[in-house]
Amino acid sequence: MLPYARPSITDAEIAEVEACLRSGWLATGPRTARFEAALGEQVGGLPVLGTCSGTAALHLALAALGIGPGDEVITSPMTWVSTANVILHVGATPVFADIEATTLNLDPAAVAAAVGPRTRCILPVHFGGAPCDMDALEGLAREHDVLLVEDAAHALGAAYAGRPIGSIGDATMFSFHPAKNLTTGEGGALVLRDAAVAARAARLRYHGIAQDPGARSSGRGPASYDVVEAGFKYAMSDLQAALGLVQLARLKEMNRRRAELAALYLDRLADVAGVAPLALPDARHRHAWHLMVVRVEIERLRVERDDLVGRLREAGIGAGVHFVPLHLQTLYRPLVPAGDAFPVATDAHRRILTLPLFPDMETSDVDRVIEVLTRILRETERGTAARAAAPAEA
Ligand SMILES: *Cc1c(COP(=O)(O)O)cnc(C)c1O
């Protein structure tokens, strides 16, 4: 089975993790600090906090920015569930805005229409690693004096008009889940613009204790500690950071390989009828190529998208679906307007599927995916009977 994602782990990662194990320091410590500094350099020198997951980083961001009950956060329905779950965790209300059909990124016009008196924050998701329209979203955030928090789980290494993703919003979350462009096993990071917010996030990351946990556990700080608010246990461990340090040094090369494979896919897909890749960001932006998502002209087929994914998997191609939109989930259905308020996301959901893309894939793997996809599309195409029912040509 060719999975849709697989981490790229070399002997260098294994050696660094082993060195960490032998060092006797496994929890948050020197390797986490080095990882945070190295990542900070890539995002314009902003403060970075390593976390135990991307979800934890996003939760910390909203909590540290003081988003809470009575506040609305505008986000995309086309995302992983944690983007909206953390809005609920801080007691705020998620407000979905529809997406662009061609990129699956938030549609700035829909965001503008969703802004209201209670809006505190706009939370875009850089879908698949392609940057959102940040000129428009930053403009809206400024115009309405609201915060901009980015879910960049897919977008480590991406850039918008020369600005690295991570250097733009008030806060940016990265995920280092094993499927993502960089992995720490599980893990994440939070980048913050404001030093005071970063200090609060650091405190919330470690139980709400008002002192540097590294200083205390290394015996440099005072033996006593003071809990000033109910924080979380969200820090990255040095074992995770050991993996992350080597992965970060390899990120450019891994992302370059993703882009190379993506270009090959785009070339091959041009010859496959009824399947279109997502639109590319224009040339002044950099794509992180986290996911290879295609839109299938499902009307041409006798089967639904899920059947297509099933057939691909039976044939050894680990296709995925990113994502089942949140407005269709049981938890969020009561929170959205009646009727189909997000027709673009609903329609996209019927036709999207994710093809395998990861740095260690061979070019022959891409050819195999295209070959199998082409065969399955041919086998599931509506028959001549269905075509005969269509209006005859004049
Ligand atoms: C992976 C992902 C997350 C969550 O990251 P974790 O590290 O798994 O907690 C959030 N948002 C999006 C869009 C993701 O793909």
The ligand as a Tripos MOL2 file, in Angstrom:
@<TRIPOS>MOLECULE
LIG
   15    15     1     0     0
SMALL
NO_CHARGES

@<TRIPOS>ATOM
      1 C1         -3.0130   18.3090   11.4950 C.3       1 LIG1
      2 C2         -3.8970   19.5040   11.5640 C.ar      1 LIG1
      3 C3         -4.2260   20.1140   12.7870 C.ar      1 LIG1
      4 C4         -3.8800   19.5320   14.1150 C.3       1 LIG1
      5 O1         -2.5570   19.2860   14.3320 O.3       1 LIG1
      6 P1         -2.1480   18.1470   15.3970 P.3       1 LIG1
      7 O2         -0.6700   18.3010   15.4880 O.co2     1 LIG1
      8 O3         -2.5760   16.8440   14.8450 O.co2     1 LIG1
      9 O4         -2.8220   18.4720   16.6790 O.co2     1 LIG1
     10 C5         -4.9700   21.2810   12.7450 C.ar      1 LIG1
     11 N1         -5.3800   21.8190   11.5930 N.ar      1 LIG1
     12 C6         -5.1150   21.2500   10.4030 C.ar      1 LIG1
     13 C7         -5.5970   21.9120    9.1660 C.3       1 LIG1
     14 C8         -4.3870   20.0520   10.3670 C.ar      1 LIG1
     15 O5         -4.1820   19.4570    9.1770 O.3       1 LIG1
@<TRIPOS>BOND
     1     1     2 1
     2     2     3 ar
     3     2    14 ar
     4     3     4 1
     5     3    10 ar
     6     4     5 1
     7     5     6 1
     8     6     7 2
     9     6     8 1
    10     6     9 1
    11    10    11 ar
    12    11    12 ar
    13    12    13 1
    14    12    14 ar
    15    14    15 1
@<TRIPOS>SUBSTRUCTURE
     1 LIG1         1 GROUP 0 **** ****
